[in-house]
Amino acid sequence: MISNLQFSFLKTFYQLDVGAPASEYRLSLDKIFDDNFPQKVSGKFVVDFGCGLGGDTKTMAEWGAKLSLGLEIREELVKSNSENIQLSNCAFATTLPNDLVQKADLIISIDAFEHFSHPDQILKIMYDCLRPGGEAYISFGPTWYHPFGGHLFSIFPWAHLIFTEKALIRWRSQFYKDGASKFGEVAGGLNQLSIAQFEDLFNKSGFIVEDLNCKPIRGQRWLQKIVGREFMTSMVLVRLKKP
Ligand SMILES: C[S@@+](CC[C@H](N)C(=O)[O-])C[C@H]1O[C@@H](n2cnc3c(N)ncnc32)[C@H](O)[C@@H]1O
């Protein structure tokens, strides 16, 4: 009943522009992590986990990585990335080749952790990629309690927490015909985890958590201090080390 009413409201007042291009604005790796990131990558075997179109993988190859490998579950992206790349130290694959297991010096993962359906399993795969002493640099967000943590379901701040999943999914199904029936089934996935839940997963992963930094929404550091990191964090930066 409540979901039906909410759906009618959403249908009447909100449209989704499915043709709108995704934002092309993305900070470069040295801006996300630190200015010395190019030096950190140089001469190393680096893995870009969940590389998507492979832009960061290519950048790390250009920065002089010994090998920059983009791992991506979507085969069509691996194929097109591989066809388009012309750098001998850059490659793409769906999984880590057996001869490279436990050899990576560094892993990056950008804008992907809030989408992974089983982030604990991803951490295990990352652990197996790295050599002892190797590090994972992870950046992700917005997480679930951010005003726009529902991604396309956040038609206004925190709308994804106000409306029922049923109403929002039904509203989305007017525009997308992929049959998704839960938040986790939409393209790319959405795991709805809080920062506290992520922190718990990192602490239990076997990695040493060297740093976990919740960057506040721009200009809202003071508000983050008052209402807490879950609601006012734009980006979570995590640095993990394999013992
Ligand atoms: C939101 S995109 C981010 C892409 C890229 N890192 C960027 O910043 O533009 C997350 C990517 O992770 C990929 N992905 C999801 N699960 C994966 C897995 N188990 N192994 C490798 N890639 C995965 C998705 O297909 C998607 O391309």
The ligand as a MOL file (V3000), in Angstrom:
LIG
                    3D

  0  0  0     0  0            999 V3000
M  V30 BEGIN CTAB
M  V30 COUNTS 27 29 0 0 0
M  V30 BEGIN ATOM
M  V30 1 C 32.0160 2.0330 -10.8360 0
M  V30 2 S 33.0980 1.1840 -11.8550 0 CHG=1
M  V30 3 C 34.6170 2.0540 -11.5910 0
M  V30 4 C 35.5320 1.9230 -12.7640 0
M  V30 5 C 36.8880 2.6210 -12.6440 0
M  V30 6 N 37.6540 2.1560 -11.5140 0
M  V30 7 C 36.7300 4.1120 -12.5920 0
M  V30 8 O 37.0740 4.7180 -11.5970 0
M  V30 9 O 36.2490 4.6820 -13.5730 0 CHG=-1
M  V30 10 C 33.3920 -0.3580 -10.9800 0
M  V30 11 C 33.9060 -1.4530 -11.9110 0
M  V30 12 O 34.1950 -2.6330 -11.1410 0
M  V30 13 C 33.8950 -3.7500 -11.9660 0
M  V30 14 N 33.7790 -4.9670 -11.1330 0
M  V30 15 C 32.7470 -5.3390 -10.3440 0
M  V30 16 N 33.0160 -6.5220 -9.7460 0
M  V30 17 C 34.2570 -6.8950 -10.1540 0
M  V30 18 C 35.1000 -8.0230 -9.8920 0
M  V30 19 N 34.7260 -9.0120 -9.0890 0
M  V30 20 N 36.3040 -8.0880 -10.5070 0
M  V30 21 C 36.6910 -7.0980 -11.3240 0
M  V30 22 N 35.9430 -6.0150 -11.6310 0
M  V30 23 C 34.7520 -5.9100 -11.0440 0
M  V30 24 C 32.6050 -3.3240 -12.6450 0
M  V30 25 O 32.3100 -4.0670 -13.7900 0
M  V30 26 C 32.8860 -1.8510 -12.9540 0
M  V30 27 O 33.4380 -1.6660 -14.2360 0
M  V30 END ATOM
M  V30 BEGIN BOND
M  V30 1 1 1 2
M  V30 2 1 2 3
M  V30 3 1 2 10
M  V30 4 1 3 4
M  V30 5 1 4 5
M  V30 6 1 5 6
M  V30 7 1 5 7
M  V30 8 2 7 8
M  V30 9 1 7 9
M  V30 10 1 10 11
M  V30 11 1 11 12
M  V30 12 1 11 26
M  V30 13 1 12 13
M  V30 14 1 13 14
M  V30 15 1 13 24
M  V30 16 1 14 15
M  V30 17 1 14 23
M  V30 18 2 15 16
M  V30 19 1 16 17
M  V30 20 1 17 18
M  V30 21 2 17 23
M  V30 22 1 18 19
M  V30 23 2 18 20
M  V30 24 1 20 21
M  V30 25 2 21 22
M  V30 26 1 22 23
M  V30 27 1 24 25
M  V30 28 1 24 26
M  V30 29 1 26 27
M  V30 END BOND
M  V30 END CTAB
M  END
